[in-house]
Amino acid sequence: MKVVIIEDEPLAAKKLARYLTKYDSETEVLAQLNNVSTAVSWLRQYLDKVDLLFVDIQLHEELSFSIFQQMEINKPIVFTTAYDEYAIDAFQVNSIDYLLKPITFTQLSQALDKFKRLRNQWTNTDVSAGLIGAEKARYKDRFLVRRGNKIQSVRTSEISYFSAEGRLVSLHHLESRKYVLDYTLSELEGMLDPKSFFRTNRSYILQINAIQDVVVYSSSRLKVSVVGLASDHEIIVSRDRVGDFKNWLAGQG
């Protein structure tokens, strides 16, 4: 197993490396990286060699989530942190576990056992199914959201649309519930299956099964009604996107 540790506390990184070799003497720590810029630079060159990443959330004055905003990381991640308020953000990327410091050997062992079970599931899948699954795995099939003091999972099939008002981006459920997300619409575009979701303009991304009506609007634009849209809101497909939108509806996009 080839591992990368992204951690800004030298003693914590050393302890983690020791636990890893205690769990499996054949574990190889390829690199110990201590800040965002160094991590991005290293991972852009060597990510293909990595099996698993251990990532501290707080790296000096930055959050490690900025690594995932700068590049796509298609490897499983175990987050380590002294704070529990980042759990939702952690599970929005390829996180398989979230360990609170100080980390014990038991915690680490449980996380690695989970990684091994998942890896066995992947490798036991036949090649053709694996390729299909890999394509699907590029896109999120659920989002973690906060409802009061509770965390819950929303499947993408349950989403009506995403909206942006200024810097505030929201997920709108088919049952008219609304959740604030810590993503931009541009980031969401890369996470969502383009067969199911379409960005109509700078403010909206729609889910195809939530569309109720499409009518011709002024200047060859289109006006779209979706489940749960407030009566005082309009979703207009921008003129330069009308052709792509029609192809998407027809299953040609």
N, C-alpha and C positions, 0 to 999 in steps of 0.2 A: 504494500500500500504506500503510495507516494503522497505526501502531505505538505501543504504550505501553511505556515503560521503567520498571521498578520496581527501583530500585537506590539504596542508601544512601551510596555513595561518589561524590561529585560528579565527580571526574576519570574514574572508570570509566564513568559515565553519559554524560559528554561524549564520551569516546572511542567508545563504542558508537554514539551518534547520528552521529558523524562517519563511522564505517564504514558505517552504514546508507545515508547519502546518497551515499557513494562507490560503493556497490553499485548503487544506483538513485536518481538525482537527484530522482525524483518521490516518494520516500518521505516521508511526513509523520509526524513524531513528535508525537502528540496531547498527550502528557503525560509528565513525568518525576516519578515519585512515590518518596518515600524511606522510607516506613514502612507498616506493615500497616494501621493505622486510616485513614490518608489514602488508601491504595490501595482499600480496601473502599468507602469513601465515594464516591470518584470512579467506580469501576467500576460501582457500583449505578446511577449516573445515565447513564453513557456507554458501557457495554460494547458495545452494539449497533453502535457506530461503529468498533469496533476490528477489525482483520484479524489481528493477531499481537501477542503479549505477550512481552517479554523480562523475566524475573523473576530477581533475585538471591535465593538461598536464605536467606542470613543477612542480616537487616535489623535493624541495631542489636542489641538483645538478644532479638529474636524470629526465628522461622523463618517464611518466607513461606507455608509450607504452611497456616498458620492462616487465610490469606485464603480458601482453598478449603474450609475447614471452616465459614466464615461465609456463603458464598454459592456458587451454582453458576456456574462459568465454562465456557461451551461454545465457547471459542475456543482455537486452537492456541497452545502455549506453548513457548518456548525458555528453559530454565533456565541461569543463569550462576552459577558458584560457584568458590571456591578449594578446596573440599573434594569428595572423590569418594565419601564414605560415604552420600550422600543419593540415589544413583542410583535405588534401588528406589522410594523415596518419590516421586521426580520422575515416574517413568513410571507411577505409579498414577493420575495425573491426565492432562490432555490434552497431555502433553509430546511434542514431535516431535524434540527434541534436548537435549543436556546438555553445555554448554561449560565447560571448566575454565579459570579465569583463570591467567595473563593471556591474554585472548582475542586471537587473531590475525585479520587480515582474511581469511585463507584459511579458518579455522574458521567465521567468520561467513558467508562466501560459500557454503560447503557446506551450512550450516543453512538459508539462504534458498533455495538451489537445491532442497533437499528440500521446503521449504514450498511452493514454486511447483509442483513435481511433484504434490504431494498436492492442492493447490487445483485444478489442471487436471483431476485425476481426479474431484473433486467436481463441478465445473462441467460436465464432459462427460457426466455421468449424466443420463438423461432425468428429467423432473420427477416423475413418479409413483414411479419407483424411488428418486429422491432423497428424497422424503417418507418412503417406507418405511425407507430407510436412516437418515434423521435420527431416526426413532422408535427404531430399534434402537440407534443410536449413543448414546442417552441412557444405556444400560446397558453395564457392562463385560463383555467377553467373555473376559477373561483377567486374571490377577494375576501380578505379578512376586514371586517368593519367593526367600529365601536358603537354600541347602543347603550347609552348611559354608562354604567361601569362594567358592562358585559362586552365580551368579544364574540362575534359570530361570523360564520362563513356564508357568503352569498355566491351561488353558482352563476356563471355568466349567462346561462339560459334563463335565469330569473331577473335579468337586468333589462329595463326598458330602454334607458339611454344614459349617457353621461353629459353633463353640462359644465360650462365654465362661465363664471361671472367674476370678472377681474382675475384675481389670483386664486379664487375659491373654486375648486373642482369638486363636483358632487356625482355620486352614483345614485340613480333613481331606479328603485325596485318596481317590478310589475304590479305590486300591491300598494303602490303610491308611497312607499317609505323612501326616505332620502338620507344618504350618508356622505359625509365629507371625506375626501381622499387626499392623500399627500402625494399626488402625481399631477403632472400637466397633461393636457389632452394629447400632446405630441408623444409623451412617454407611453400613454395608454394605447395609442395607435400601434406601437410596436409589440404590445403585450397581447393584443386581441386578434382572434382569427378573422382575417379580412373577408372570409365567406359569410360570417355572421354579423360583422360590425362595419359600419361605414361612417366616415367623418363628412358631414354635409357642409360644414363651414368652420370658422374658427371657434365656434362656441358649442357645437354638438357632435356627439358620436351616437349613432342609433343601432339598436339590435334589430335584425330583420324580422323576427317573429313578433316584435312589439308594434310594428307599423300597422296602423288602422286604415289610413287613407292617404292618397297622393293626388294632388290636383295641380293643374297648370296655373302658374302665377304670372305676374307681370314680367315682361321682357324675357319670356321663355324660361323663367325660373320655375322651380317646383316648390309647393308647400306641402309639408308632411305632417300628418297627425300620428302620434304614438300614444300607447297606453300610459295613463297617468300624467300627461302633460297639462299643466295649469292652463286655464282658459285665457289668461292674459299673456301667454307666451306663444311665439310662432317659431317653427323650425323651417327655414328656407334653405333649399339647396342652392348654393351659389352658382352663378351662370356657368363658370368654367368647370363645374363638377357635375353638371346635369347628365352629360353623356356617360360618364363613369358610373353615376348613380343608376341610370337605367340598365346598364350592362350588369351591374351588381344585382339588381332586382331580378334580372333575367337569368342569373347564374352564370354570366359570362365574364364576370370581373375577376 
